[in-house]
Amino acid sequence: MYLPKIYENFSGKFPEVLKDFKKLGQTCREAGPLDQKSQDLIKLGIAMGANSRGSVMSSTRKALEAGATAEEISHAVLLSLTTTGFPNMIAAMGWVDEVFNKK
């Protein structure tokens, strides 16, 4: 799986913080009834709202690995239009397409 250089640098400098951060993420995922695919699509929506390129791309890869189709992911992106606005939605669409084109 692709990891940005900044993430690799962070993990080298602060391995214990990263370990605890990952544990918190896992605990949050296990705290409720949503399946992996639903969680990843929701996290994609959050990433789009934050206008975070890295998070959108990571969430897209994770959603695909969890069984989401390209059509489901594209629909999730389209749904962001009325909440985050056209510019954010278009940016997210481009980032998602980058992931699709690498597959």
C-alpha positions as CSV (number, residue, x, y, z in Angstrom):
1,M,0.0,0.0,0.0
2,Y,1.2,3.5,-0.9
3,L,2.3,5.6,2.1
4,P,3.3,9.3,1.6
5,K,6.8,10.3,2.5
6,I,5.6,12.6,5.3
7,Y,3.8,9.6,6.9
8,E,6.9,7.5,6.7
9,N,8.9,10.3,8.3
10,F,6.3,10.7,11.0
11,S,6.3,7.0,11.8
12,G,10.1,7.0,12.1
13,K,10.2,9.9,14.4
14,F,7.2,9.1,16.6
15,P,6.6,5.3,16.4
16,E,4.8,5.2,19.8
17,V,2.4,8.0,18.9
18,L,1.6,6.3,15.6
19,K,1.0,3.0,17.4
20,D,-1.4,4.6,19.8
21,F,-3.1,6.5,17.0
22,K,-3.6,3.3,15.0
23,K,-5.0,1.6,18.1
24,L,-7.5,4.4,18.7
25,G,-8.6,4.1,15.0
26,Q,-9.1,0.3,15.4
27,T,-11.0,0.8,18.7
28,C,-13.3,3.3,17.0
29,R,-14.0,1.0,14.1
30,E,-14.9,-1.9,16.5
31,A,-17.1,0.3,18.7
32,G,-20.2,0.0,16.4
33,P,-22.2,-2.1,14.0
34,L,-21.1,-0.7,10.7
35,D,-19.3,-3.0,8.3
36,Q,-15.9,-2.2,6.9
37,K,-17.2,-1.0,3.5
38,S,-19.7,1.4,5.2
39,Q,-17.0,2.7,7.5
40,D,-14.7,3.4,4.6
41,L,-17.3,5.2,2.6
42,I,-18.2,7.3,5.6
43,K,-14.5,8.1,6.2
44,L,-14.3,9.1,2.5
45,G,-17.2,11.5,3.1
46,I,-15.4,13.0,6.1
47,A,-12.2,13.3,4.1
48,M,-14.1,15.1,1.3
49,G,-15.6,17.5,3.8
50,A,-12.1,18.3,5.2
51,N,-10.9,18.8,1.6
52,S,-8.0,16.4,2.3
53,R,-6.4,15.0,-0.8
54,G,-4.4,12.4,1.1
55,S,-7.3,11.2,3.1
56,V,-9.7,11.1,0.1
57,M,-7.2,9.0,-1.8
58,S,-6.5,6.7,1.2
59,S,-10.2,6.3,1.9
60,T,-10.8,5.5,-1.7
61,R,-8.1,2.7,-1.7
62,K,-9.5,1.3,1.6
63,A,-13.1,1.4,0.3
64,L,-12.1,-0.5,-2.9
65,E,-10.2,-3.1,-0.7
66,A,-13.3,-3.5,1.4
67,G,-15.4,-4.3,-1.6
68,A,-16.9,-0.9,-2.6
69,T,-17.3,-0.5,-6.4
70,A,-16.1,2.4,-8.4
71,E,-19.8,3.4,-8.9
72,E,-20.5,3.4,-5.1
73,I,-17.4,5.5,-4.5
74,S,-18.3,7.9,-7.3
75,H,-21.8,8.2,-5.9
76,A,-20.4,9.0,-2.5
77,V,-18.3,11.8,-4.1
78,L,-21.4,13.1,-5.9
79,L,-23.3,13.2,-2.7
80,S,-20.8,15.7,-1.3
81,L,-21.9,18.3,-3.8
82,T,-24.7,19.8,-1.8
83,T,-22.9,19.6,1.5
84,T,-19.3,20.7,0.7
85,G,-19.9,22.6,-2.6
86,F,-18.9,22.2,-6.2
87,P,-15.2,23.0,-5.8
88,N,-14.6,20.5,-3.1
89,M,-16.7,17.8,-4.9
90,I,-14.7,18.4,-8.1
91,A,-11.4,18.2,-6.3
92,A,-12.4,15.0,-4.6
93,M,-13.6,13.5,-7.9
94,G,-10.2,14.2,-9.4
95,W,-8.4,12.6,-6.4
96,V,-10.7,9.5,-6.6
97,D,-10.0,9.3,-10.3
98,E,-6.3,9.3,-9.6
99,V,-6.8,6.2,-7.4
100,F,-9.0,4.5,-10.0
101,N,-6.5,5.2,-12.8
102,K,-3.7,3.6,-10.8
103,K,-5.7,0.3,-10.3
